[in-house]
């Protein structure tokens, strides 16, 4: 999904030139699929529709993935799930150049549709791009740049598209997201922690098309009836730009390395304090305060945000927001003796959570296991060895 600042305004200035235009028989309409990028908003790729009519001098790209970081309260509205996207357009050379600069491949599928269907699709896109129609409320799974294009393609052929579902696999939203998000990155780790039970829903064939790659593959195998015969919906496929493959090197600051080293560090410090018989209360404070902050963020995403993917998040079992209250009380020496019940309850909860993880209705990132062991280790250090450590 492409960032927009002034592009939408620019595209509106171009629309009068194509508005209410009758396409010539030479016109071709194609589906453009752009590979994922390095920014978090581009992890899932992008979809657009190209209108190419050389006789009329039109080579225009429409896409539903435009937004602006400069919109009022963008970050707050994004977290609340109230992000507004819009359809806009630009000339094909400008569109392609931006993806070449970002080193993102672009693939084109020319649609095998009749002249009347081309006109219907073109008119619908122009109508959607009008000022009063262009803005819509973004939903990652059900209403995005890919699903909106899918809907328009199905409408232009009166919903007569027949998909090849013979190779369809049972995949959850979480598994589909895992295919797009960088495996060992902090952005990817954060996204996977924020995903709740809704992401473990097994998707239908149509639901998978929220991802541009799946929309592309679905249209590649789709067929439509022409003069009583079933013909391919895509007549030709070309690679407009092929980016060079990027080789990812080993990263010592990746989540896998950092989280596991953190677990080993906490284990070593816990053993050291036991040997020295001197508690490291500051360590407990840092751990529980950090987890409490994470819990507050997850609570917001789970209960207050309208985001489809973050509801009913069972990661709140271990990243509970009350940890931050405990951390602050733990700094007061006179209160520590009365907080033993919280540590015992937390330890019991963590053990129960780890044992029941395979049976819960949510899939968890494996790195939460060492994080849970860190919590359990500090709880045990404060309870089982309380009498031995000053």
LUMLO-342347 format. One record per residue (C-alpha): residue in one letter; y, z, x. Coordinates in steps of 0.02 Angstrom, whole numbers, padded with zeros to 5 digits, always signed. Each point is the difference from the previous one (the first is absolute). Layout:
BEGIN
aYZX
...
This chain:
BEGIN
x+00000+00000+00000
x+00161-00057+00076
x+00156+00105+00018
x+00152-00064-00092
x+00182+00042+00027
x+00101-00155-00048
x-00142-00124-00022
x-00017+00027-00187
x+00185-00035-00026
x-00016-00155+00109
x-00151-00060-00098
x+00093+00018-00165
x+00131-00119+00066
x-00137-00130+00027
x-00079+00018-00171
x+00126-00105-00096
x-00055-00149+00105
x-00180+00018-00060
x+00027+00078-00170
x-00058-00108-00147
x-00058-00134+00123
x-00142-00115-00050
x-00119-00013+00147
x-00052-00173+00055
x-00183-00055+00006
x+00008+00021+00189
x+00030+00188-00016
x-00127+00118+00073
x-00015+00186-00034
x-00094+00110+00120
x-00047+00180+00028
x+00062+00072+00165
x-00090+00148+00077
x+00079+00091+00146
x-00098+00110+00120
x+00040+00186+00019
x+00137+00058+00117
x+00035+00150+00110
x+00117+00091-00120
x-00073+00119-00128
x+00066-00103-00146
x-00085-00156+00069
x-00174+00073+00032
x-00071-00085-00155
x+00068-00175+00030
x+00104-00103-00120
x-00016-00134-00133
x+00123-00135-00054
x+00005-00163-00097
x+00067-00161+00077
x+00079-00138-00104
x+00005-00161+00101
x+00073-00155-00082
x+00052-00124+00136
x+00070-00124-00127
x+00124+00130-00065
x+00029+00079+00171
x-00071+00168-00056
x-00100+00106+00120
x+00020+00175-00067
x-00099+00161+00013
x-00005+00133-00136
x-00069+00173+00032
x-00004+00165-00093
x+00004+00113+00153
x+00185+00020+00032
x+00082+00170+00017
x+00141+00080+00095
x+00004+00156+00109
x+00184+00008-00044
x-00029+00032-00184
x+00069+00170-00057
x-00120+00144+00037
x-00133-00122+00060
x-00107+00127+00095
x+00003+00127-00142
x-00040-00131-00132
x-00139-00070+00108
x-00085+00170+00012
x+00021+00026-00186
x-00080-00168-00036
x+00159-00069-00076
x+00026-00145+00119
x+00071-00158-00077
x-00054-00168+00069
x+00063-00171-00047
x-00043-00183+00005
x+00108-00110+00107
x-00012-00158+00099
x+00051-00095+00153
x-00026-00169+00077
x-00169-00028+00081
x+00062-00020+00181
x+00092+00167-00008
x-00152+00085-00076
x-00120-00064+00133
x+00117+00036+00145
x+00010+00182-00049
x-00190+00016+00010
x-00008-00094+00163
x+00124+00125+00071
x-00110+00142-00061
x-00157-00086+00068
x-00086-00001-00169
x-00115-00142-00050
x+00039-00100-00159
x-00131-00094-00101
x+00031-00126-00140
x-00112-00044-00147
x+00059-00152-00100
x-00038+00026-00184
x-00098-00128-00098
x+00103+00008-00160
x+00068-00131-00119
x+00179-00057-00010
x+00032+00101-00157
x-00077+00155+00082
x+00109-00023+00153
x+00153-00008-00110
x-00055+00153-00098
x-00026+00101+00159
x+00163-00060+00077
x+00100+00040-00157
x-00078+00173-00009
x+00046+00040+00179
x+00179-00059-00025
x+00013+00104-00160
x-00068+00154+00090
x+00126-00023+00140
x+00150+00010-00116
x+00110+00151+00025
x-00051+00082-00163
x-00187-00022+00035
x-00024+00013+00188
x-00019+00189+00021
x-00163+00090-00041
x-00076+00172+00033
x-00122-00015+00144
x-00178+00067-00017
x-00107-00019+00155
x-00164-00033-00091
x+00050-00075-00167
x+00169-00084+00018
x+00049-00070+00169
x+00041-00163+00089
x-00182-00055-00010
x-00047+00050-00178
x+00159-00080-00069
x-00044-00166+00082
x-00179+00015-00065
x+00065+00026-00176
x+00115-00152+00012
x-00139-00111+00065
x-00115+00054-00141
x+00136-00028-00130
x+00040-00176+00058
x-00180-00055-00039
x-00009+00099-00163
x-00112+00133+00078
x-00141-00127+00025
x-00031+00043+00182
x-00182+00036+00037
x-00030+00106+00154
x-00154-00001+00109
x-00055+00181-00009
x-00174-00027+00073
x+00050+00075+00169
x+00106+00140-00073
x-00032+00170+00081
x+00023+00172-00075
x+00148+00067+00097
x+00120+00140-00040
x+00188-00011+00021
x-00019+00116+00149
x-00123-00117+00085
x+00115-00147-00031
x+00148+00095+00072
x-00105+00048+00151
x-00021-00185+00037
x+00188-00020+00015
x+00065+00161+00076
x-00011+00017+00191
x-00157+00099+00039
x+00068+00121+00128
x+00186+00017-00031
x+00108+00142-00063
x+00064-00107-00144
x-00178-00040-00049
x-00055+00182+00015
x+00146+00057-00107
x-00034-00131-00133
x-00184+00046-00011
x+00039+00185-00015
x+00124-00036-00140
x-00126-00100-00105
x-00079+00096-00143
x-00147-00019-00119
x+00071-00157-00087
x-00032-00096+00161
x-00187+00030-00016
x-00005-00104-00159
x-00119-00148+00020
x+00105-00156-00024
x-00038-00149-00110
x+00010-00177+00068
x+00174-00021-00073
x+00063+00169+00063
x-00040-00048+00179
x+00134-00134-00010
x+00136+00129+00030
x-00034-00048+00181
x+00065-00172+00050
x-00157-00040+00102
x-00110+00031-00152
x+00115-00105-00109
x-00016-00141+00126
x-00190+00010+00008
x-00013+00016-00190
x+00104-00156-00029
x-00101-00093+00133
x-00157+00023-00105
x+00082-00018-00171
x-00028-00149-00114
x+00091-00072-00149
x-00047-00127-00133
x+00077-00175+00021
x-00045-00136-00126
x-00157+00092-00050
x-00057+00029+00179
x+00010+00158+00104
x+00098-00034+00159
x+00063+00111+00143
x+00166+00086-00034
x+00051-00027+00183
x+00003-00180+00059
x+00041+00028+00184
x+00021+00141+00125
x+00108-00005+00156
x+00056+00122+00133
x+00188-00015+00013
x+00013+00123+00143
x-00137+00087+00100
x+00059+00154+00093
x-00077+00048+00165
x-00125+00144-00014
x+00066+00168+00057
x-00115+00106+00106
x+00022+00185-00033
x-00014+00109+00155
x-00058+00179+00014
x+00132+00123-00059
x-00003+00179+00065
x+00120+00053-00139
x-00110-00066-00141
x-00056+00120-00139
x-00181+00003+00059
x+00051+00059+00173
x+00139+00119-00052
x-00092+00085-00144
x-00159+00029+00100
x+00096+00060+00152
x+00096+00117-00115
x-00164+00071-00064
x-00062+00026+00179
x+00165+00080+00049
x-00003+00122-00146
x-00182+00040+00038
x+00044+00037+00181
x+00150+00108-00045
x-00103+00095-00128
x-00133+00037+00129
x+00135+00050+00125
x+00081+00123-00119
x-00170+00076-00039
x-00034+00025+00185
x+00174+00072+00032
x-00006+00101-00161
x+00175-00056-00046
x+00039-00098-00156
x+00103-00160+00004
x+00089+00021-00165
x+00116-00144+00042
x-00149-00118-00002
x-00046+00053-00177
x+00180-00024-00053
x+00011-00178+00070
x-00164-00053-00077
x+00026+00072-00174
x+00184-00047-00006
x-00040-00182+00044
x-00142-00008-00126
x+00114+00077-00131
x+00130-00135+00027
x-00134-00132-00018
x-00059+00086-00158
x+00175-00003-00076
x+00011-00188+00031
x-00174-00029-00074
x+00044+00108-00150
x+00154-00105-00033
x-00097-00163+00016
x-00142+00068-00108
x+00094+00081-00144
x+00177-00070-00002
x-00013-00176+00069
x-00042-00148-00112
x-00094-00087+00140
x-00169-00061-00062
x-00095+00044+00157
x+00054+00180+00036
x-00053+00093-00157
x-00136+00135-00007
x-00008+00020+00189
x-00136+00122+00053
x+00073+00011+00176
x+00106+00137-00077
x-00153+00112+00014
x+00025+00017+00188
x+00185-00046+00013
x+00057+00125-00129
x+00189+00024-00018
x-00015+00191-00003
x-00048-00009+00184
x+00185-00011+00041
x+00034+00164-00092
x-00143+00083+00092
x+00068-00064+00167
x+00170+00077-00032
x-00073+00168-00055
x-00116-00003+00150
x+00151+00013+00114
x+00036+00175-00068
x-00115+00123+00093
x+00003+00129-00139
x-00066-00126-00126
x-00147-00069+00099
x-00124+00136-00048
x+00027-00042-00183
x-00030-00186+00023
x-00183+00011+00045
x-00051-00049-00176
x+00091-00166+00017
x-00090-00041+00162
x-00169+00045-00077
x+00036-00103-00155
x+00056-00147+00106
x-00156+00010+00109
x-00112+00005-00153
x+00091-00148-00077
x-00013-00103+00160
x-00186+00034+00018
x-00030-00045-00182
x+00104-00157+00020
x-00092-00060+00157
x-00169+00030-00081
x+00045-00089-00162
x+00096-00147+00076
x-00144-00126-00022
x-00010+00043-00185
x+00185-00003-00045
x+00073-00149-00096
x+00117-00041+00144
x-00035-00077+00170
x+00083+00087+00147
x+00058-00054+00171
x-00122+00070+00127
x+00141+00074+00106
x+00031+00134-00130
x-00163+00081+00057
x+00071+00057+00169
x+00160+00053-00091
x-00103+00106-00120
x-00095+00074+00147
x+00166+00050+00079
x+00046+00095-00159
x-00171+00080-00009
x+00005+00048+00182
x+00168+00089-00017
x-00055+00088-00160
x-00158+00063+00085
x+00098+00054+00152
x+00112+00107-00111
x-00138+00076-00103
x-00165+00011+00094
x+00081+00052+00164
x+00144+00100-00070
x-00066+00166+00064
x-00035-00067+00174
x+00168-00084+00029
x+00158+00103+00013
